[in-house]
Amino acid sequence: MGLKTIRCLAFPVILFSFAAVSQAASQLRLVSSTVGPVSVAQGAGGGTQAVEAYNIGSGSLNLTVSSSVTWLSASVGSSRACTTTRASQTCIPLNFTLNTQSLPAGAATGIVTVSDSNAVDAPQTITVTVEVGGSVPASHTFYVPPNGSGNLAIPTNSDLRWNSSASWLSLAVNGFGSFQFNYPFQIQVTATSAQPVGAYNGSLTLTGSSFAADNKSVAVTMNVTDQPIAQAIGSQINLQLAQGAPPLEGLFAPAFGLVNIGQGSLVAQTPTIGTSLTTGSCGAAWITYGSAGLKVDPSSLPVGACNATITLASNAVNGTQTVPVTLTIVPKGPPVIAYQGVLDNATFVPGDSVSPGDVMVVKGDQLSFSAYTAGPAPPLATQLADTSVLVNGTAAPLFYTSYGQIAFQLPSTTATGAALVQVKRTDGSLSNSVSVNVVARAPKVLQLFGGPWGAIVNADSCGGITPCALGGSLPLPASYSQPGYPAYPAKVGDTLVIYAIGMGPTTPAVASGQPSPGTLAYLSDIPSVNFGLGVTSNIVATPSFAGLTPTFAGLYQLNVTIPPNAPKGIVNMIVGFPDGTVSNEFSIAIQ
């Protein structure tokens, strides 16, 4: 069989898709990016909290802090010996005072920004959450399917003792909490086979907490139902945009929706949008929902906060779900790259290593003030719309640009070690510097539907099913089929095309931004493909082709035949190289 190539941009994952750090540069690190939730009595102050900052570079830190809310004040302490980390001997305490006396009951969140204009990996943010009146409710109602379970998080500042009136009701600790030693308790309910559809009532008595509001009896109802149960995707949406920013829509619109955690079929109605009747609602025009999905348009909004709700009605037994939306408009400023916001375009894991020629993304704010702009086919441009990406001071080839995310190719000449990434707009604004660790090879198999499924095509011409947009089927369970993209499990003897990035040097070498030649660029080291990772006997196959996909920039493919002894069902896989480097795990379906 000849080399099978497929247009990479047909995959949803792609659409979503200086030398080393100067020895004189300081690099900011924080022991934690969160504080709390801290339980606070209503009408009282919440005391003080602290997070330690330290430097993993040379030079020295000159930190400043700012708070997003009036009830949270922050200050920078004097350098001293670290008490909450062994990563450094010397730390700078960042002290937070919780002036919560006027806050109403419920959860409140503030953001502290930690800045140093001369440090790499700054600014960074710390999210501070308080639970005014505590997190323990007086009552709660659960909906669960037969033999199902549910839980409610009630993080506390103190340990608890508990007593339950029902065998199906209990309290558990989920892990060990944060370095502030808060306790991540959960109220749990579990329906047994002896409990048919119906309502079950019980109570959970909590005692022993040093915070008085935690010590109470919680009335709990567990509704066991064979009907759909709706759960909103995300409990709230918090956005920040600058004045003059382009609308968030399409692929970059906030994600929301419903999932069915019950039985039967969930039938959702068209979402409705409403603004809250509080100061700062800003009117309904800035957030809309239509045939193209959700759209957030800040163009006519002043600096300040806007509030709205998305109402999600359905046939679920637990009724309508609402998702609150907060949009904060800030003045236009320079681009800001998020901490660890330089990621590979396959797994998107913060802090993971990348390799020269890798396909990557930059995430942040105010990266571009133009609408989403897709670049031309390779050779790639180094500037799109009003934006470019600099790696160690060199402009990188670009796939697309947008307000909050840019896709680029790491220059193939980038040295291993720590590299610095910045975003530059044509108005002269330059972002902060963010470091990324570059290694010789960092193999990553692309993912579909957010994983664990690999971006893999079965070279079977879709078994005669038309249309066949990718030239082959997706080796996944049939439930993943979409018009033009049939999915069904592969079979022994089928040839798979596995798409990946970061797989290392090729012969001949191909410069970043340039298309891979039609005469083929082969991997210098041939990997193996492991079928059945974790089973008693792993099955390994050698690809018939391993190299760059012709006409694309930075995209690799492995053509491999499923061996006769491959396991059946959902099969976990991995790609490994002779030097010991391995890819992320990914899955396919084999029948």
JOCORGI-V523316 format. One record per residue. N is the residue number from 1. D_CENTER is the distance of its C-alpha to the mean C-alpha in Angstrom with 2 decimals. Layout:
((N | D_CENTER) (N | D_CENTER))
This chain:
((1 | 38.47) (2 | 37.52) (3 | 34.19) (4 | 31.72) (5 | 29.43) (6 | 27.01) (7 | 25.52) (8 | 21.99) (9 | 20.89) (10 | 21.69) (11 | 18.46) (12 | 15.56) (13 | 13.18) (14 | 15.27) (15 | 15.29) (16 | 11.61) (17 | 11.92) (18 | 28.42) (19 | 28.96) (20 | 27.30) (21 | 26.40) (22 | 29.70) (23 | 31.50) (24 | 32.25) (25 | 28.68) (26 | 27.12) (27 | 23.47) (28 | 21.87) (29 | 20.17) (30 | 19.61) (31 | 20.27) (32 | 17.70) (33 | 15.30) (34 | 16.37) (35 | 19.85) (36 | 20.85) (37 | 21.08) (38 | 24.71) (39 | 27.41) (40 | 29.99) (41 | 33.28) (42 | 33.77) (43 | 36.03) (44 | 35.42) (45 | 33.60) (46 | 30.74) (47 | 32.10) (48 | 30.25) (49 | 27.16) (50 | 26.28) (51 | 23.55) (52 | 24.82) (53 | 23.97) (54 | 25.35) (55 | 25.96) (56 | 25.23) (57 | 27.13) (58 | 30.70) (59 | 32.16) (60 | 31.38) (61 | 28.85) (62 | 30.03) (63 | 27.47) (64 | 27.45) (65 | 25.48) (66 | 25.11) (67 | 24.11) (68 | 22.75) (69 | 25.12) (70 | 28.82) (71 | 28.76) (72 | 26.76) (73 | 28.61) (74 | 27.57) (75 | 29.74) (76 | 29.78) (77 | 32.12) (78 | 34.31) (79 | 33.27) (80 | 34.18) (81 | 33.59) (82 | 30.13) (83 | 30.09) (84 | 26.51) (85 | 25.56) (86 | 27.50) (87 | 25.49) (88 | 28.07) (89 | 31.53) (90 | 31.37) (91 | 28.90) (92 | 28.87) (93 | 28.36) (94 | 26.46) (95 | 28.26) (96 | 27.15) (97 | 29.80) (98 | 28.93) (99 | 31.53) (100 | 30.70) (101 | 34.29) (102 | 33.94) (103 | 30.63) (104 | 30.99) (105 | 29.99) (106 | 26.34) (107 | 22.99) (108 | 22.59) (109 | 19.87) (110 | 20.50) (111 | 18.72) (112 | 20.66) (113 | 20.19) (114 | 21.62) (115 | 23.19) (116 | 25.51) (117 | 26.48) (118 | 27.75) (119 | 24.99) (120 | 22.32) (121 | 18.71) (122 | 19.88) (123 | 19.21) (124 | 16.75) (125 | 16.23) (126 | 17.08) (127 | 16.41) (128 | 19.68) (129 | 20.14) (130 | 23.63) (131 | 25.03) (132 | 28.40) (133 | 30.83) (134 | 28.58) (135 | 25.95) (136 | 28.55) (137 | 29.62) (138 | 33.24) (139 | 32.29) (140 | 29.54) (141 | 29.67) (142 | 27.66) (143 | 27.68) (144 | 27.39) (145 | 28.71) (146 | 31.70) (147 | 30.97) (148 | 27.47) (149 | 25.90) (150 | 23.90) (151 | 22.82) (152 | 22.48) (153 | 20.98) (154 | 23.70) (155 | 22.84) (156 | 26.13) (157 | 27.74) (158 | 30.35) (159 | 31.16) (160 | 32.54) (161 | 35.19) (162 | 35.20) (163 | 37.53) (164 | 36.86) (165 | 39.45) (166 | 37.92) (167 | 36.95) (168 | 33.84) (169 | 32.46) (170 | 31.18) (171 | 29.11) (172 | 26.72) (173 | 24.72) (174 | 21.14) (175 | 21.00) (176 | 22.64) (177 | 20.94) (178 | 20.07) (179 | 22.54) (180 | 24.29) (181 | 25.33) (182 | 24.23) (183 | 24.61) (184 | 21.76) (185 | 24.27) (186 | 23.77) (187 | 26.50) (188 | 26.62) (189 | 28.71) (190 | 29.61) (191 | 31.93) (192 | 34.51) (193 | 36.54) (194 | 39.44) (195 | 37.74) (196 | 38.23) (197 | 36.68) (198 | 37.47) (199 | 36.69) (200 | 36.95) (201 | 37.43) (202 | 37.14) (203 | 36.62) (204 | 34.81) (205 | 36.76) (206 | 34.90) (207 | 37.03) (208 | 37.18) (209 | 34.55) (210 | 35.60) (211 | 33.94) (212 | 36.49) (213 | 34.24) (214 | 32.51) (215 | 35.87) (216 | 36.39) (217 | 36.86) (218 | 33.98) (219 | 35.21) (220 | 32.94) (221 | 33.40) (222 | 31.91) (223 | 32.37) (224 | 32.49) (225 | 32.23) (226 | 32.31) (227 | 30.86) (228 | 27.34) (229 | 25.08) (230 | 22.43) (231 | 19.13) (232 | 17.06) (233 | 13.38) (234 | 12.27) (235 | 15.25) (236 | 15.15) (237 | 13.89) (238 | 14.37) (239 | 14.85) (240 | 16.77) (241 | 18.76) (242 | 21.88) (243 | 25.27) (244 | 25.90) (245 | 22.31) (246 | 22.10) (247 | 20.90) (248 | 17.38) (249 | 18.08) (250 | 17.56) (251 | 14.35) (252 | 13.16) (253 | 14.31) (254 | 12.32) (255 | 11.48) (256 | 14.00) (257 | 16.59) (258 | 18.30) (259 | 18.24) (260 | 21.49) (261 | 21.68) (262 | 25.45) (263 | 28.05) (264 | 29.54) (265 | 27.92) (266 | 25.81) (267 | 27.12) (268 | 25.19) (269 | 27.05) (270 | 26.05) (271 | 23.85) (272 | 25.89) (273 | 25.07) (274 | 27.02) (275 | 27.19) (276 | 28.03) (277 | 31.62) (278 | 30.81) (279 | 31.30) (280 | 28.62) (281 | 27.98) (282 | 28.72) (283 | 29.90) (284 | 28.26) (285 | 28.27) (286 | 24.99) (287 | 22.90) (288 | 24.16) (289 | 23.48) (290 | 25.49) (291 | 25.81) (292 | 23.04) (293 | 20.58) (294 | 19.32) (295 | 20.34) (296 | 20.01) (297 | 22.88) (298 | 23.55) (299 | 26.61) (300 | 29.28) (301 | 27.75) (302 | 29.08) (303 | 27.35) (304 | 26.35) (305 | 24.30) (306 | 24.22) (307 | 23.58) (308 | 23.33) (309 | 22.63) (310 | 21.50) (311 | 23.87) (312 | 23.05) (313 | 26.35) (314 | 27.03) (315 | 29.57) (316 | 27.71) (317 | 30.04) (318 | 28.00) (319 | 28.39) (320 | 26.42) (321 | 22.92) (322 | 22.03) (323 | 18.83) (324 | 19.72) (325 | 18.52) (326 | 19.18) (327 | 19.44) (328 | 20.67) (329 | 22.71) (330 | 23.41) (331 | 26.03) (332 | 25.35) (333 | 24.82) (334 | 23.75) (335 | 20.35) (336 | 17.84) (337 | 15.17) (338 | 12.44) (339 | 13.03) (340 | 11.64) (341 | 10.51) (342 | 12.49) (343 | 10.79) (344 | 12.36) (345 | 11.99) (346 | 12.00) (347 | 9.55) (348 | 7.25) (349 | 7.88) (350 | 8.79) (351 | 12.57) (352 | 13.44) (353 | 16.76) (354 | 17.56) (355 | 21.02) (356 | 23.46) (357 | 23.03) (358 | 19.34) (359 | 17.36) (360 | 14.58) (361 | 12.58) (362 | 12.94) (363 | 10.76) (364 | 12.82) (365 | 15.59) (366 | 18.98) (367 | 18.45) (368 | 20.78) (369 | 23.01) (370 | 23.69) (371 | 22.18) (372 | 20.00) (373 | 22.32) (374 | 22.31) (375 | 24.37) (376 | 27.39) (377 | 27.69) (378 | 28.33) (379 | 29.85) (380 | 26.85) (381 | 27.53) (382 | 26.50) (383 | 26.37) (384 | 25.08) (385 | 26.06) (386 | 26.05) (387 | 23.57) (388 | 23.59) (389 | 21.53) (390 | 23.60) (391 | 23.18) (392 | 25.89) (393 | 27.62) (394 | 27.75) (395 | 26.36) (396 | 23.90) (397 | 24.09) (398 | 21.74) (399 | 20.36) (400 | 19.32) (401 | 18.78) (402 | 17.49) (403 | 17.22) (404 | 13.60) (405 | 12.82) (406 | 15.36) (407 | 15.73) (408 | 18.49) (409 | 20.36) (410 | 21.01) (411 | 24.82) (412 | 26.63) (413 | 28.85) (414 | 26.19) (415 | 27.61) (416 | 25.92) (417 | 24.86) (418 | 22.90) (419 | 22.53) (420 | 21.94) (421 | 19.93) (422 | 20.90) (423 | 20.81) (424 | 24.25) (425 | 25.37) (426 | 28.85) (427 | 29.95) (428 | 29.94) (429 | 26.94) (430 | 25.14) (431 | 21.79) (432 | 21.22) (433 | 21.04) (434 | 17.99) (435 | 18.78) (436 | 17.46) (437 | 19.33) (438 | 21.24) (439 | 23.00) (440 | 25.45) (441 | 23.33) (442 | 19.66) (443 | 19.65) (444 | 16.55) (445 | 17.20) (446 | 15.25) (447 | 13.55) (448 | 14.46) (449 | 13.00) (450 | 9.67) (451 | 12.11) (452 | 14.27) (453 | 16.57) (454 | 17.50) (455 | 18.33) (456 | 21.98) (457 | 25.08) (458 | 28.34) (459 | 31.18) (460 | 33.26) (461 | 33.63) (462 | 31.93) (463 | 35.11) (464 | 36.90) (465 | 34.45) (466 | 34.25) (467 | 32.49) (468 | 30.52) (469 | 28.11) (470 | 26.89) (471 | 30.33) (472 | 29.33) (473 | 27.61) (474 | 24.21) (475 | 25.01) (476 | 23.10) (477 | 24.49) (478 | 26.45) (479 | 24.30) (480 | 21.77) (481 | 24.59) (482 | 24.38) (483 | 27.30) (484 | 27.96) (485 | 25.45) (486 | 27.31) (487 | 25.72) (488 | 27.90) (489 | 28.17) (490 | 29.67) (491 | 33.01) (492 | 34.62) (493 | 35.92) (494 | 33.30) (495 | 31.95) (496 | 28.18) (497 | 26.50) (498 | 23.30) (499 | 21.19) (500 | 19.55) (501 | 19.05) (502 | 20.15) (503 | 23.19) (504 | 25.66) (505 | 29.02) (506 | 31.10) (507 | 34.77) (508 | 35.50) (509 | 32.90) (510 | 31.06) (511 | 30.23) (512 | 26.77) (513 | 26.67) (514 | 29.54) (515 | 29.69) (516 | 30.35) (517 | 34.04) (518 | 35.51) (519 | 37.63) (520 | 34.52) (521 | 32.78) (522 | 32.66) (523 | 30.53) (524 | 32.80) (525 | 31.74) (526 | 31.51) (527 | 28.79) (528 | 29.25) (529 | 27.20) (530 | 27.08) (531 | 27.44) (532 | 27.06) (533 | 25.14) (534 | 26.20) (535 | 29.36) (536 | 32.81) (537 | 33.60) (538 | 30.86) (539 | 31.89) (540 | 31.48) (541 | 32.23) (542 | 32.82) (543 | 31.55) (544 | 34.35) (545 | 32.42) (546 | 29.68) (547 | 28.95) (548 | 27.56) (549 | 27.47) (550 | 30.41) (551 | 29.95) (552 | 26.23) (553 | 24.85) (554 | 22.78) (555 | 22.29) (556 | 23.90) (557 | 25.22) (558 | 26.94) (559 | 29.66) (560 | 30.47) (561 | 32.75) (562 | 31.94) (563 | 34.66) (564 | 37.26) (565 | 36.21) (566 | 32.49) (567 | 31.27) (568 | 30.74) (569 | 28.08) (570 | 24.34) (571 | 24.54) (572 | 22.04) (573 | 22.48) (574 | 21.96) (575 | 23.52) (576 | 25.60) (577 | 27.76) (578 | 31.19) (579 | 29.99) (580 | 27.74) (581 | 24.33) (582 | 22.21) (583 | 19.21) (584 | 16.22) (585 | 17.42) (586 | 17.47) (587 | 19.67) (588 | 22.38) (589 | 25.14) (590 | 28.75) (591 | 31.81))
